[in-house]
Amino acid sequence: MGGPVARTAGGAPWGADRNVPGLIVKFGRYPLHHGGVGAIRTLGRLGVPMYAITEDGWTPAAASRHLRRAIVWPTTGTEEPERLVEGLLRAGRRIGRPAVLIPTDEEAAVLIAEHQEALAGAFLFPRVRPDLPRRLASKQGLYELCVEHGVPSPATVFPRSYAEIEEFARAARFPLVAKNREAFLRRERPAVNGTTRIATRRALLALARDWGEHPGVILQEYLPKEEAEDWIVHGYFDAESAPLALFTGVKIRSWPPHAGMTAHACVVDNPDLADLAARFVKEIGYSGIIDLDLRFDRRDGRYKLLDFNPRAGAQFRLFENEAGVDVVRAMHLDLTGRAVPEGEQRAGRRYVVENIDLPALLAYRRGRRHARHRHDRRRGDGRTTPHVPARANGTELAWFARDDPRPFLTLLVRMVRPGAKHLYQLWRAHRRGTGRAAG
C-alpha cells in the first residue's frame, strides 16, 4: 500500500492507496467533458492509476498524462442496461483489479446503483438504495422528495396531456420554466432544449403542441435572476450518510446564460446552506458524491433546490479543503479504507471553463447593456450574488494545467470545427427557447 502523499495545512501527510485504480465512467458521445479530466488529474497526481471510458483515443481525457489507459468504448446512451453492465465488466477485466468507479453523468450513476450486485465484485463504489439515484436525477422524483422532507423547491406541476396544459395555462402565473421530466431519455427526443423560459400563455400552448400525447416535461415557477442568487453544493457522504467533505459556492456565469452548465464559479462559505444539504442527504439515506444546484430567492429568503446530481459535478475541482481533499479524493480514500482528512474549505477559489466562459461573458455583458438601456437598477450583469469576493484566492482552469497541457491542446484541435459548431448550436437552442417563448 502507500503512494505519493499530500500535506495538510499543518504539515501532516496523508496518502492515497495507489494499488486501487480509478475508472471514469460516462455514456453517450460528448468528448469535450472537463469533469472527467479533472477526476483523472486529481487522483493521478496522487499516484492512483487512472482509466477512463472514452469515445475515441483523441479526447482530452485520453490525452492526459495522468491517464494510465483510455478504454475506447463508443456508446450512444440508448443501449440496454445489460449491455452497459457487460461493457463495464469487460473494462474491469482489462484493468485486472478492483477499481473505484467515478461516474460523471447521471446515466452512469443510475446504472451503477441499479446493478450493484453485478458490479460489486469487480469495482468499488458507494452502496445506495438502488432506486434513489434515478429518483434524484428525475425532476419529478426530486420534487416529490423535496416535498416529503420539507426542502424548499420551486412550485412545480407535471402535466400528463395537452388538455392538462391548457387547463393549467388558464390560471398560471407567467413567466414560467419548462424542463424535461427525466435527466436522460432513451430513444426519445427531448421535449425542450434544457431549461426553457416561457413568457406567455400563448407561447406555452404553441410549444406544447410539439410535446406529443404524453408530455415529458415539468412546468416550474420562474425565479427571476434579478431577485435570485445561484448557489452550488458539492460533497461526499459515507455509508452512514455523514459528510466527509462538504463545500459551498456560487455560480457567476453559466452557458447557455442563466440556464446551463457552470462556466465560472467561486467558493463562498455558507454554513446554513451546507447544513440544509447535509440534513436532506441524511434524511433520504444517500451515500456518495453530490452536486446540487440551488437558487436563493430574495423575495422570500429561502434556498430552493433545482437539481440533485448523484455523481461528481463537472466543476468539482473548484472545491478543496485545507488538507487538499476534494470530493473525488474523499471517495477514493473512504472506499479504500483510509481516513478522510478534515479541514475548512479554501474560500475565494475560482473555477473557469475556458471554452464556454468567453461566450458566457459576452452574453452577460450584452444582458448588462440591455438592462442599462431599460434603466433597470436591478443587477443585470449576470453576477449571481453580492457575496462574490472582488479578488480570487487562486483560480483553477478546467482544461489547462502546467503539469498536463495535452488535454487543453486536444480541446483546441477538436473545437476548431465541431466544437465551434457545438457552441453555436447551444446558443441557437437557448435563443430559440427564449425567442419562441416570448411570443
C-alpha positions as CSV (number, residue, x, y, z in Angstrom):
1,M,0.0,0.0,0.0
2,G,1.0,3.6,0.1
3,G,2.0,6.1,-2.5
4,P,2.6,9.9,-3.0
5,V,1.4,12.0,-0.2
6,A,-0.5,15.3,0.1
7,R,0.2,17.6,3.0
8,T,-2.3,19.3,5.2
9,A,-2.0,22.9,6.2
10,G,-0.4,21.8,9.4
11,G,2.1,19.6,7.6
12,A,0.7,16.2,8.5
13,P,0.9,13.9,5.4
14,W,-1.8,11.6,4.1
15,G,-1.5,9.2,1.2
16,A,-3.8,7.6,-1.3
17,D,-3.8,3.9,-2.0
18,R,-2.2,3.6,-5.4
19,N,-2.9,-0.1,-5.5
20,V,-6.6,0.7,-6.2
21,P,-7.2,2.3,-9.6
22,G,-9.9,4.7,-10.6
23,L,-12.2,4.3,-13.6
24,I,-14.1,7.3,-15.1
25,V,-17.5,6.2,-16.4
26,K,-19.7,8.1,-18.9
27,F,-22.1,7.1,-21.5
28,G,-23.1,8.9,-24.8
29,R,-21.0,11.0,-27.1
30,Y,-19.7,14.2,-25.6
31,P,-15.9,14.1,-25.9
32,L,-15.3,17.6,-24.5
33,H,-16.0,16.9,-20.9
34,H,-13.8,18.7,-18.3
35,G,-15.2,16.9,-15.3
36,G,-13.6,13.6,-16.3
37,V,-10.3,15.4,-17.0
38,G,-10.4,16.9,-13.5
39,A,-11.0,13.5,-11.9
40,I,-8.2,11.9,-13.8
41,R,-5.8,14.7,-12.7
42,T,-6.9,14.9,-9.0
43,L,-6.3,11.2,-8.4
44,G,-3.5,10.7,-10.9
45,R,-1.4,13.4,-9.1
46,L,-1.5,11.2,-6.1
47,G,-0.2,8.2,-8.0
48,V,-3.5,6.4,-8.4
49,P,-3.6,4.5,-11.7
50,M,-6.4,6.1,-13.7
51,Y,-8.5,4.7,-16.5
52,A,-11.3,6.3,-18.5
53,I,-14.1,5.2,-20.8
54,T,-13.8,7.4,-23.9
55,E,-15.5,7.8,-27.3
56,D,-12.2,7.6,-29.1
57,G,-8.5,7.8,-28.5
58,W,-8.3,11.5,-29.2
59,T,-10.4,13.1,-26.5
60,P,-8.9,15.5,-24.0
61,A,-9.3,12.8,-21.2
62,A,-7.4,10.3,-23.3
63,A,-4.6,12.8,-23.8
64,S,-4.0,13.4,-20.1
65,R,-0.5,12.4,-18.9
66,H,-2.2,11.2,-15.7
67,L,-4.2,8.5,-17.5
68,R,-2.9,5.0,-17.5
69,R,-5.1,3.9,-20.3
70,A,-8.1,5.1,-22.3
71,I,-10.7,2.3,-22.7
72,V,-12.2,3.2,-26.1
73,W,-15.9,2.2,-26.0
74,P,-18.2,4.4,-28.1
75,T,-21.7,4.4,-26.6
76,T,-24.9,6.3,-27.6
77,G,-26.7,6.2,-24.2
78,T,-29.5,4.2,-25.9
79,E,-28.0,0.7,-25.2
80,E,-29.9,-1.7,-22.9
81,P,-28.6,-1.6,-19.3
82,E,-27.5,-5.2,-19.6
83,R,-25.1,-4.4,-22.4
84,L,-23.7,-1.4,-20.5
85,V,-23.1,-3.6,-17.4
86,E,-21.3,-6.2,-19.6
87,G,-19.2,-3.5,-21.1
88,L,-18.2,-2.2,-17.6
89,L,-17.3,-5.7,-16.5
90,R,-15.1,-6.1,-19.7
91,A,-13.4,-2.8,-18.7
92,G,-12.8,-4.2,-15.2
93,R,-11.2,-7.3,-16.6
94,R,-8.9,-5.2,-18.7
95,I,-7.8,-3.2,-15.6
96,G,-7.2,-6.5,-13.8
97,R,-8.0,-5.5,-10.2
98,P,-11.0,-3.8,-8.5
99,A,-11.2,-0.1,-9.3
100,V,-13.2,2.8,-7.8
101,L,-16.0,3.8,-10.2
102,I,-16.3,7.5,-10.8
103,P,-19.5,8.3,-12.7
104,T,-19.5,11.7,-14.4
105,D,-23.1,11.6,-15.8
106,E,-26.5,10.7,-14.4
107,E,-26.9,7.6,-16.6
108,A,-23.7,6.1,-15.3
109,A,-24.7,6.9,-11.7
110,V,-28.1,5.3,-12.1
111,L,-26.8,2.2,-13.9
112,I,-24.2,1.6,-11.2
113,A,-26.9,1.9,-8.4
114,E,-29.4,-0.3,-10.2
115,H,-26.8,-3.1,-10.9
116,Q,-24.8,-3.0,-7.7
117,E,-24.8,-6.8,-7.2
118,A,-23.5,-7.5,-10.7
119,L,-20.7,-4.9,-10.4
120,A,-19.7,-5.4,-6.8
121,G,-17.0,-8.0,-7.4
122,A,-15.1,-6.0,-10.0
123,F,-15.5,-2.5,-8.6
124,L,-15.7,-0.3,-5.5
125,F,-18.5,2.3,-5.2
126,P,-20.7,3.7,-2.5
127,R,-23.7,1.4,-1.8
128,V,-27.0,3.2,-2.0
129,R,-30.7,2.2,-2.2
130,P,-30.9,1.1,-5.9
131,D,-33.9,3.3,-6.9
132,L,-32.6,6.5,-5.2
133,P,-30.2,8.0,-7.8
134,R,-32.8,7.7,-10.6
135,R,-35.3,9.4,-8.3
136,L,-32.9,12.2,-7.5
137,A,-31.9,12.7,-11.2
138,S,-35.6,12.9,-12.2
139,K,-37.2,16.4,-11.9
140,Q,-40.4,14.8,-10.7
141,G,-38.7,12.4,-8.3
142,L,-36.6,15.2,-6.8
143,Y,-39.6,17.5,-6.4
144,E,-41.5,14.7,-4.6
145,L,-38.6,14.1,-2.2
146,C,-38.3,17.8,-1.5
147,V,-42.0,18.0,-0.6
148,E,-41.7,14.8,1.5
149,H,-38.7,16.2,3.5
150,G,-39.7,19.9,3.7
151,V,-36.9,21.1,1.4
152,P,-37.9,24.3,-0.5
153,S,-38.1,24.0,-4.2
154,P,-39.8,26.0,-7.0
155,A,-43.6,25.3,-7.3
156,T,-43.9,22.6,-10.0
157,V,-46.6,20.8,-12.0
158,F,-46.4,17.6,-14.1
159,P,-48.9,17.7,-16.9
160,R,-49.9,14.4,-18.4
161,S,-51.7,15.6,-21.5
162,Y,-52.2,18.7,-23.7
163,A,-55.6,19.2,-22.1
164,E,-54.0,19.4,-18.6
165,I,-51.5,22.0,-20.0
166,E,-54.5,24.1,-21.4
167,E,-56.2,23.9,-18.0
168,F,-53.0,24.8,-16.2
169,A,-52.4,27.8,-18.5
170,R,-55.7,29.4,-17.7
171,A,-54.6,30.3,-14.1
172,A,-50.8,30.0,-14.4
173,R,-48.5,32.9,-13.5
174,F,-46.1,33.8,-16.2
175,P,-43.2,33.7,-17.0
176,L,-42.6,30.1,-16.1
177,V,-39.9,27.4,-16.9
178,A,-40.3,24.2,-18.8
179,K,-37.8,21.3,-18.3
180,N,-37.5,17.7,-19.3
181,R,-39.0,15.5,-16.7
182,E,-36.2,12.9,-16.8
183,A,-32.5,13.6,-16.6
184,F,-31.8,11.3,-19.6
185,L,-34.2,9.8,-22.1
186,R,-33.7,6.6,-24.0
187,R,-34.7,6.6,-27.7
188,E,-36.7,9.7,-27.2
189,R,-36.4,13.2,-28.5
190,P,-36.4,15.7,-25.5
191,A,-39.4,18.0,-25.4
192,V,-37.3,21.1,-24.7
193,N,-33.6,22.0,-25.1
194,G,-32.7,22.3,-21.4
195,T,-34.3,24.9,-19.3
196,T,-36.7,27.0,-21.4
197,R,-38.3,30.2,-20.1
198,I,-41.9,30.7,-21.3
199,A,-43.2,34.3,-21.2
200,T,-46.9,33.9,-22.1
201,R,-49.9,31.5,-22.2
202,R,-49.9,31.7,-25.9
203,A,-46.2,30.7,-26.1
204,L,-46.8,27.8,-23.7
205,L,-49.7,26.4,-25.8
206,A,-47.7,26.8,-29.0
207,L,-44.7,24.9,-27.6
208,A,-46.9,22.2,-26.0
209,R,-48.3,21.2,-29.4
210,D,-44.9,19.6,-30.2
211,W,-44.7,17.7,-27.0
212,G,-46.9,14.8,-28.1
213,E,-49.8,13.0,-26.3
214,H,-47.8,12.4,-23.2
215,P,-45.6,15.5,-22.5
216,G,-42.3,14.5,-20.8
217,V,-42.0,17.9,-19.2
218,I,-42.4,19.7,-15.9
219,L,-43.7,23.3,-15.7
220,Q,-42.0,25.2,-12.9
221,E,-42.2,28.5,-11.1
222,Y,-39.8,31.0,-12.6
223,L,-37.3,32.5,-10.2
224,P,-36.1,35.8,-11.8
225,K,-32.4,36.2,-11.9
226,E,-32.7,39.8,-10.8
227,E,-34.1,38.6,-7.5
228,A,-32.0,35.4,-7.0
229,E,-28.6,34.0,-6.3
230,D,-27.3,30.8,-7.8
231,W,-25.5,28.5,-5.3
232,I,-23.9,25.2,-5.6
233,V,-23.1,22.5,-3.1
234,H,-20.7,19.6,-3.6
235,G,-20.0,16.9,-1.1
236,Y,-19.1,13.3,-0.4
237,F,-21.1,11.2,2.1
238,D,-20.1,7.9,3.7
239,A,-22.1,4.7,4.2
240,E,-23.9,6.3,7.1
241,S,-24.8,9.4,5.1
242,A,-22.4,11.5,7.1
243,P,-20.5,14.3,5.2
244,L,-16.8,13.6,4.9
245,A,-16.3,16.6,2.6
246,L,-18.8,19.4,2.1
247,F,-18.4,22.6,0.1
248,T,-20.5,25.6,-0.9
249,G,-20.0,28.2,-3.7
250,V,-21.8,30.4,-6.2
251,K,-22.2,30.3,-9.9
252,I,-21.1,33.6,-11.5
253,R,-21.7,32.6,-15.1
254,S,-23.2,29.7,-17.0
255,W,-23.6,28.6,-20.6
256,P,-26.2,28.9,-22.0
257,P,-26.7,32.1,-20.0
258,H,-28.5,31.7,-16.7
259,A,-29.7,28.2,-17.5
260,G,-26.7,25.9,-18.5
261,M,-23.5,24.4,-17.1
262,T,-21.2,26.3,-14.9
263,A,-18.7,28.5,-16.8
264,H,-17.3,30.5,-13.9
265,A,-17.8,29.9,-10.2
266,C,-16.3,30.9,-6.8
267,V,-16.1,29.3,-3.4
268,V,-18.1,31.1,-0.8
269,D,-18.7,29.9,2.8
270,N,-22.4,29.3,3.6
271,P,-22.8,27.2,6.7
272,D,-26.7,27.4,6.6
273,L,-26.7,26.0,3.1
274,A,-24.3,23.3,4.0
275,D,-26.5,22.3,6.9
276,L,-29.6,22.2,4.6
277,A,-27.8,19.9,2.2
278,A,-26.4,17.6,4.9
279,R,-29.9,17.2,6.6
280,F,-31.5,16.4,3.3
281,V,-28.9,13.8,2.3
282,K,-29.1,12.2,5.8
283,E,-32.9,12.0,5.6
284,I,-33.0,10.3,2.2
285,G,-30.2,8.0,3.2
286,Y,-27.9,8.8,0.2
287,S,-24.2,7.8,0.1
288,G,-21.6,9.0,-2.4
289,I,-20.8,12.3,-4.2
290,I,-23.4,15.0,-4.7
291,D,-23.6,18.1,-6.9
292,L,-26.5,20.4,-6.0
293,D,-27.8,23.5,-7.7
294,L,-29.9,25.8,-5.6
295,R,-31.3,29.3,-6.1
296,F,-31.7,31.7,-3.2
297,D,-34.9,33.6,-3.7
298,R,-34.5,37.1,-2.2
299,R,-38.3,37.6,-2.3
300,D,-38.9,35.0,0.4
301,G,-35.4,34.4,1.8
302,R,-35.3,30.7,1.0
303,Y,-32.8,28.4,-0.8
304,K,-34.7,26.4,-3.4
305,L,-33.3,23.1,-4.7
306,L,-33.3,22.9,-8.5
307,D,-31.0,19.9,-9.3
308,F,-29.5,17.0,-7.3
309,N,-26.8,15.3,-9.4
310,P,-25.9,11.9,-7.8
311,R,-22.3,12.0,-9.2
312,A,-19.2,14.2,-9.5
313,G,-20.1,17.6,-10.9
314,A,-18.1,18.8,-13.8
315,Q,-16.8,21.8,-11.7
316,F,-15.9,19.7,-8.6
317,R,-12.3,20.9,-8.8
318,L,-13.5,24.3,-7.6
319,F,-13.6,22.9,-4.1
320,E,-10.8,21.7,-1.8
321,N,-10.4,21.7,1.9
322,E,-7.2,22.9,3.6
323,A,-5.9,19.3,3.6
324,G,-6.1,19.2,-0.2
325,V,-9.2,16.9,-0.3
326,D,-11.9,17.3,-2.9
327,V,-15.0,15.1,-3.3
328,V,-13.3,12.6,-5.7
329,R,-10.3,12.2,-3.4
330,A,-12.6,11.8,-0.4
331,M,-14.5,9.0,-2.1
332,H,-11.3,7.1,-3.1
333,L,-9.9,7.5,0.4
334,D,-13.1,6.3,2.0
335,L,-13.7,3.3,-0.3
336,T,-10.1,2.1,0.2
337,G,-10.5,2.2,4.0
338,R,-8.5,5.4,4.7
339,A,-9.4,8.3,6.8
340,V,-10.5,11.5,5.0
341,P,-8.6,14.5,6.4
342,E,-10.8,17.3,7.7
343,G,-10.3,21.0,7.0
344,E,-12.1,24.2,6.2
345,Q,-12.8,24.8,2.5
346,R,-10.4,27.1,0.7
347,A,-12.6,30.2,0.4
348,G,-12.3,32.5,-2.5
349,R,-11.1,29.9,-5.1
350,R,-12.4,30.3,-8.6
351,Y,-13.0,27.9,-11.4
352,V,-13.2,28.8,-15.0
353,V,-14.1,26.6,-18.0
354,E,-12.2,28.3,-20.8
355,N,-14.1,27.2,-23.8
356,I,-17.5,28.3,-22.5
357,D,-16.7,31.2,-20.2
358,L,-15.8,33.6,-23.0
359,P,-19.1,33.3,-24.9
360,A,-20.9,33.4,-21.5
361,L,-19.0,36.6,-20.6
362,L,-20.0,38.2,-23.9
363,A,-23.6,37.2,-23.4
364,Y,-23.8,38.5,-19.8
365,R,-22.3,41.8,-20.9
366,R,-24.9,42.0,-23.6
367,G,-27.5,41.5,-20.9
368,R,-26.0,44.2,-18.8
369,R,-26.2,46.7,-21.7
370,H,-29.8,45.8,-22.2
371,A,-30.5,46.3,-18.5
372,R,-28.9,49.7,-18.7
373,H,-30.9,50.6,-21.7
374,R,-34.1,49.8,-19.8
375,H,-32.8,51.9,-16.9
376,D,-33.2,48.8,-14.8
377,R,-31.4,49.4,-11.4
378,R,-31.5,45.7,-10.5
379,R,-28.5,43.5,-11.2
380,G,-28.3,43.0,-14.9
381,D,-24.7,41.9,-15.3
382,G,-25.2,38.2,-14.6
383,R,-23.5,38.3,-11.2
384,T,-25.5,35.8,-9.2
385,T,-24.7,37.0,-5.8
386,P,-23.3,40.0,-3.9
387,H,-21.1,37.6,-1.9
388,V,-18.5,37.0,-4.6
389,P,-15.2,38.4,-3.4
390,A,-13.5,41.0,-5.5
391,R,-10.3,39.1,-5.6
392,A,-9.8,35.4,-6.3
393,N,-7.8,33.3,-3.8
394,G,-6.4,31.1,-6.6
395,T,-8.1,30.2,-9.9
396,E,-8.2,26.7,-11.4
397,L,-8.8,26.2,-15.1
398,A,-10.9,23.4,-16.3
399,W,-8.7,22.5,-19.3
400,F,-5.2,24.0,-19.0
401,A,-2.7,22.7,-16.4
402,R,1.0,23.3,-16.4
403,D,1.7,19.7,-15.5
404,D,-0.8,18.3,-18.0
405,P,-1.2,20.6,-21.1
406,R,-2.2,18.0,-23.6
407,P,-6.0,17.9,-22.8
408,F,-6.1,21.7,-23.4
409,L,-4.3,21.3,-26.8
410,T,-6.6,18.4,-27.7
411,L,-9.6,20.6,-26.8
412,L,-8.3,23.4,-29.2
413,V,-7.9,20.9,-32.1
414,R,-11.4,19.4,-31.6
415,M,-13.0,22.8,-31.2
416,V,-11.8,24.3,-34.5
417,R,-14.8,23.0,-36.3
418,P,-17.1,20.7,-34.4
419,G,-16.6,22.5,-31.1
420,A,-17.4,25.9,-32.5
421,K,-20.4,24.3,-34.2
422,H,-21.5,22.9,-30.8
423,L,-21.2,26.2,-29.1
424,Y,-23.3,27.8,-31.9
425,Q,-25.9,25.1,-31.6
426,L,-26.1,25.6,-27.8
427,W,-26.6,29.3,-28.3
428,R,-29.2,28.8,-31.0
429,A,-31.1,26.4,-28.8
430,H,-31.1,28.9,-26.0
431,R,-32.2,31.7,-28.3
432,R,-34.9,29.5,-29.8
433,G,-36.2,28.7,-26.4
434,T,-36.4,32.2,-25.2
435,G,-37.4,33.6,-28.5
436,R,-40.2,31.2,-29.2
437,A,-41.4,31.6,-25.6
438,A,-41.6,35.3,-25.9
439,G,-44.5,35.0,-28.4
